[in-house]
């Protein structure tokens, strides 16, 4: 999520996120019985067993899980979630009503198409809300509990909870429908992480071990205009101390870095990691997780 987000911007993120999420559920998930995960997926999975209007199930679960979230995730979380817990059921009810204004079958799509686009919409909606440390309520509160206590990122947490929800529908709908639902779950998880990291700069952390560390350090600072950090390290074989050159670069700079290092020491040992969050001098904007 962003380092500093004004209250007005938080409100905008939450409202827009809920609109996108509710529209995805009302226009794609419910008309096509997609086992998408979340409270919508639970409502769809239970419909053959308990013939209750899925909209009412979604509304009831959203309110119930809000209470759980308020207890375990704290007052600050509850204050940010109460808005979603009010407007999300209202939006679901409103959008579901608008569906009845169209000819029957208007929103009936190929299951794969409906599942894929539903995953995109739900992921974008949830991701916008998660960026300001809030929730749309419902099953994603369980995902945030997993994130908090098991230290998994939000996207993976949502994916785990949603897959469990899809498995619930395996009994009532069968394997094919469950697999179609998994598609929306995977797409949604990917989109959540994309939205949470939206605006961050793609970067790489490179650690270089070489006898020519001084020359490499100089080239990285001069040719790439990047700062470096020297880490004291001790070799495990000869037990000799040798500096490790650490440098964080933008992804597009890596080919040039590799060329410079190989020109100085073709046998240099390099460790390269993708960096998903970076901020500070030399990087215009980053995200703090």
C-alpha positions as CSV (number, residue, x, y, z in Angstrom):
1,X,0.0,0.0,0.0
2,X,1.1,3.5,-0.4
3,X,3.3,5.2,2.2
4,X,0.9,8.1,2.8
5,X,-2.6,8.2,1.5
6,X,-4.9,11.1,2.3
7,X,-8.3,10.3,3.8
8,X,-10.1,11.5,0.7
9,X,-7.9,9.3,-1.5
10,X,-8.6,6.3,0.8
11,X,-12.3,7.0,0.5
12,X,-12.0,7.1,-3.3
13,X,-10.1,3.8,-3.4
14,X,-12.6,2.1,-1.2
15,X,-15.6,3.3,-3.2
16,X,-14.2,2.6,-6.6
17,X,-12.9,-0.8,-5.5
18,X,-16.3,-1.8,-4.2
19,X,-18.0,-0.6,-7.4
20,X,-15.7,-2.7,-9.6
21,X,-16.0,-5.8,-7.3
22,X,-19.8,-5.6,-7.0
23,X,-20.2,-5.1,-10.8
24,X,-18.0,-8.1,-11.5
25,X,-20.1,-10.3,-9.1
26,X,-23.5,-9.1,-10.3
27,X,-22.8,-9.1,-14.0
28,X,-20.4,-12.0,-14.4
29,X,-20.3,-14.3,-11.3
30,X,-23.9,-14.7,-10.4
31,X,-25.5,-14.9,-13.9
32,X,-23.0,-17.6,-14.9
33,X,-22.8,-19.5,-11.5
34,X,-19.0,-19.0,-11.3
35,X,-17.4,-20.6,-8.3
36,X,-15.2,-17.5,-7.9
37,X,-14.4,-17.7,-4.2
38,X,-15.3,-15.1,-1.7
39,X,-18.8,-14.6,-0.4
40,X,-20.1,-14.7,-3.9
41,X,-18.5,-18.1,-4.5
42,X,-20.0,-19.4,-1.2
43,X,-23.5,-18.1,-2.3
44,X,-23.2,-19.8,-5.7
45,X,-21.9,-23.1,-4.1
46,X,-24.7,-23.3,-1.6
47,X,-27.5,-22.4,-3.9
48,X,-28.3,-26.0,-5.1
49,X,-28.4,-27.1,-1.4
50,X,-30.1,-24.1,0.2
51,X,-32.4,-22.4,-2.3
52,X,-31.8,-18.9,-1.0
53,X,-31.3,-15.9,-3.2
54,X,-27.5,-15.6,-3.5
55,X,-27.8,-11.8,-3.1
56,X,-29.2,-12.3,0.4
57,X,-26.4,-14.8,1.3
58,X,-23.8,-12.3,0.1
59,X,-25.3,-9.5,2.2
60,X,-25.6,-11.6,5.3
61,X,-22.1,-13.0,5.1
62,X,-20.6,-9.6,4.4
63,X,-22.1,-8.2,7.6
64,X,-21.2,-11.2,9.6
65,X,-17.6,-11.2,8.6
66,X,-17.3,-7.5,9.3
67,X,-18.0,-8.3,12.9
68,X,-15.2,-10.9,12.9
69,X,-12.8,-8.5,11.3
70,X,-13.6,-5.8,13.8
71,X,-12.8,-8.2,16.6
72,X,-9.5,-9.7,15.3
73,X,-8.1,-6.9,13.1
74,X,-8.7,-4.0,15.4
75,X,-10.6,-0.7,15.6
76,X,-8.6,1.0,12.8
77,X,-9.4,-1.8,10.4
78,X,-13.1,-1.8,11.4
79,X,-13.3,2.0,10.7
80,X,-11.9,1.5,7.2
81,X,-14.1,-1.6,6.5
82,X,-17.4,-0.4,7.8
83,X,-17.9,1.7,4.6
84,X,-17.3,-1.3,2.4
85,X,-19.6,-3.5,4.6
86,X,-22.4,-1.0,4.0
87,X,-22.0,-0.1,0.3
88,X,-20.9,-3.5,-1.0
89,X,-24.2,-5.2,-0.1
90,X,-26.1,-2.2,-1.4
91,X,-24.2,-2.2,-4.7
92,X,-24.7,-6.0,-5.1
93,X,-28.4,-5.6,-4.6
94,X,-28.6,-2.6,-7.0
95,X,-26.5,-4.2,-9.7
96,X,-28.4,-7.5,-9.4
97,X,-31.6,-5.6,-9.8
98,X,-30.4,-3.9,-13.0
99,X,-29.7,-7.4,-14.4
100,X,-33.4,-8.1,-14.4
101,X,-34.0,-5.1,-16.6
102,X,-32.2,-6.7,-19.5
103,X,-33.6,-9.6,-21.7
104,X,-33.0,-13.1,-20.2
105,X,-29.6,-14.4,-21.1
106,X,-28.0,-11.1,-21.7
107,X,-25.2,-11.8,-19.2
108,X,-24.9,-15.5,-20.0
109,X,-21.3,-16.0,-21.3
110,X,-19.0,-18.8,-22.0
111,X,-17.9,-20.0,-18.6
112,X,-14.2,-19.6,-19.3
113,X,-14.6,-16.0,-20.5
114,X,-16.9,-15.1,-17.6
115,X,-14.5,-16.7,-15.1
116,X,-11.4,-14.9,-16.5
117,X,-13.0,-11.5,-16.7
118,X,-14.6,-11.9,-13.3
119,X,-11.2,-12.7,-11.9
120,X,-9.8,-9.5,-13.4
121,X,-12.6,-7.3,-12.1
122,X,-12.6,-8.8,-8.6
123,X,-8.8,-8.6,-8.4
124,X,-8.8,-5.0,-9.4
125,X,-11.5,-4.1,-7.0
126,X,-10.0,-6.0,-4.0
127,X,-6.5,-4.7,-4.8
128,X,-7.7,-1.0,-4.7
129,X,-9.3,-1.6,-1.3
130,X,-6.3,-3.5,0.0
131,X,-4.0,-0.6,-1.0
132,X,-5.4,1.5,1.8
133,X,-5.4,-1.4,4.4
134,X,-9.2,-1.8,4.2
135,X,-11.5,-4.6,3.1
136,X,-14.6,-5.1,1.2
137,X,-15.8,-7.4,4.0
138,X,-16.8,-11.0,3.5
139,X,-14.3,-13.8,2.9
140,X,-11.4,-11.4,2.2
141,X,-11.4,-10.7,5.9
142,X,-10.4,-14.3,6.4
143,X,-7.7,-13.7,3.8
144,X,-6.4,-10.7,5.8
145,X,-6.4,-12.8,9.0
146,X,-4.2,-15.4,7.1
147,X,-2.0,-12.5,5.9
148,X,-1.7,-11.2,9.5
149,X,-1.0,-14.4,11.4
150,X,0.7,-16.6,8.7
151,X,2.7,-13.7,7.1
152,X,1.6,-14.5,3.5
153,X,1.1,-11.6,1.1
154,X,-2.5,-10.5,0.4
155,X,-2.7,-12.0,-3.0
156,X,-1.7,-15.5,-1.9
157,X,-3.9,-15.3,1.2
158,X,-7.0,-14.5,-0.9
159,X,-6.0,-17.2,-3.3
160,X,-5.9,-19.8,-0.5
161,X,-9.3,-18.8,0.9
162,X,-10.9,-18.7,-2.5
163,X,-9.6,-22.1,-3.5
164,X,-11.1,-23.5,-0.3
165,X,-14.3,-21.8,-1.3
166,X,-14.2,-23.3,-4.8
167,X,-13.7,-26.8,-3.3
168,X,-16.9,-26.2,-1.4
169,X,-18.7,-26.0,-4.8
170,X,-17.0,-29.2,-6.1
171,X,-19.7,-31.3,-4.4
172,X,-22.7,-29.3,-5.7
173,X,-21.5,-28.5,-9.2
174,X,-18.9,-31.0,-10.2
175,X,-15.2,-30.9,-11.2
176,X,-15.6,-28.9,-14.4
177,X,-17.3,-26.0,-12.8
178,X,-14.9,-26.1,-9.9
179,X,-11.9,-25.9,-12.3
180,X,-13.6,-23.0,-14.1
181,X,-13.8,-21.3,-10.7
182,X,-10.2,-21.9,-10.0
183,X,-9.4,-19.8,-13.1
184,X,-11.1,-16.8,-11.6
185,X,-9.3,-17.3,-8.3
186,X,-5.9,-17.4,-9.9
187,X,-6.5,-14.4,-12.1
188,X,-7.9,-12.5,-9.1
189,X,-4.9,-13.3,-6.9
190,X,-2.5,-12.0,-9.6
191,X,-4.5,-8.8,-10.2
192,X,-4.6,-8.1,-6.5
193,X,-0.8,-8.1,-6.2
194,X,-0.6,-6.0,-9.4
195,X,-2.9,-3.4,-8.0
196,X,-1.2,-3.3,-4.6
197,X,2.2,-2.7,-6.3
198,X,0.7,-0.3,-8.8
199,X,3.0,2.8,-9.2
200,X,6.1,1.2,-7.8
201,X,9.2,1.0,-9.9
202,X,10.4,-2.4,-11.1
203,X,13.9,-2.8,-9.7
204,X,16.6,-5.5,-9.1
205,X,18.9,-6.1,-6.2
206,X,22.3,-7.3,-7.4
207,X,25.0,-8.7,-5.2
208,X,28.5,-9.2,-6.7
209,X,31.4,-11.2,-5.4
210,X,34.7,-10.5,-7.1
211,X,38.4,-9.9,-6.5
212,X,37.9,-6.8,-8.7
213,X,35.3,-5.4,-6.4
214,X,36.9,-1.9,-6.3
215,X,36.8,-1.5,-10.1
216,X,33.3,-2.9,-10.3
217,X,32.2,-0.5,-7.5
218,X,33.6,2.4,-9.5
219,X,32.0,1.5,-12.8
220,X,28.6,1.0,-11.2
221,X,28.7,4.4,-9.7
222,X,30.1,6.2,-12.7
223,X,28.6,4.4,-15.7
224,X,25.2,3.5,-14.2
225,X,25.0,6.4,-11.8
226,X,23.9,4.1,-9.0
227,X,25.0,4.0,-5.4
228,X,26.5,0.8,-4.0
229,X,26.9,-0.7,-0.6
230,X,29.9,-2.8,0.4
231,X,29.0,-5.7,2.7
232,X,31.7,-7.5,4.7
233,X,31.7,-11.2,3.9
234,X,33.9,-14.1,4.7
235,X,34.5,-17.0,2.2
236,X,33.5,-20.4,3.5
237,X,36.3,-22.2,1.8
238,X,39.4,-20.0,2.3
239,X,37.9,-18.1,5.2
240,X,39.1,-14.9,3.6
241,X,37.3,-11.6,4.1
242,X,36.1,-10.0,0.9
243,X,33.6,-7.1,0.2
244,X,30.4,-7.9,-1.5
245,X,29.2,-5.2,-3.8
246,X,25.4,-4.6,-3.5
247,X,23.6,-2.4,-5.9
248,X,19.9,-1.7,-6.5
249,X,19.1,-0.9,-10.1
250,X,16.1,-0.4,-12.4
251,X,15.3,-3.5,-14.4
252,X,16.2,-2.0,-17.7
253,X,19.7,-1.3,-16.4
254,X,20.6,-4.9,-15.7
255,X,21.9,-5.8,-19.2
256,X,24.4,-2.8,-19.0
257,X,25.4,-3.9,-15.4
258,X,26.0,-7.4,-16.6
259,X,28.1,-6.1,-19.5
260,X,30.2,-3.9,-17.2
261,X,30.8,-6.6,-14.6
262,X,31.8,-9.2,-17.2
263,X,34.2,-6.8,-18.9
264,X,36.0,-6.3,-15.6
265,X,35.8,-9.9,-14.2
266,X,34.2,-12.6,-16.4
267,X,34.3,-14.9,-13.3
268,X,32.5,-12.6,-11.0
269,X,29.7,-14.3,-8.9
270,X,26.4,-12.4,-9.1
271,X,23.2,-12.9,-7.2
272,X,20.2,-11.2,-8.7
273,X,16.8,-10.7,-7.1
274,X,13.7,-8.9,-8.3
275,X,12.7,-6.1,-5.9
276,X,9.0,-5.4,-5.5
277,X,9.3,-2.4,-3.2
278,X,11.9,0.4,-3.3
279,X,12.0,4.0,-2.4
280,X,14.7,6.6,-1.6
281,X,17.3,8.5,-3.5
282,X,17.4,7.5,-7.2
283,X,13.9,6.1,-7.2
284,X,11.1,8.5,-7.7
285,X,8.4,6.5,-6.0
286,X,8.0,3.3,-4.1
287,X,5.7,1.3,-2.0
288,X,6.0,0.3,1.6
289,X,4.5,-3.0,2.5
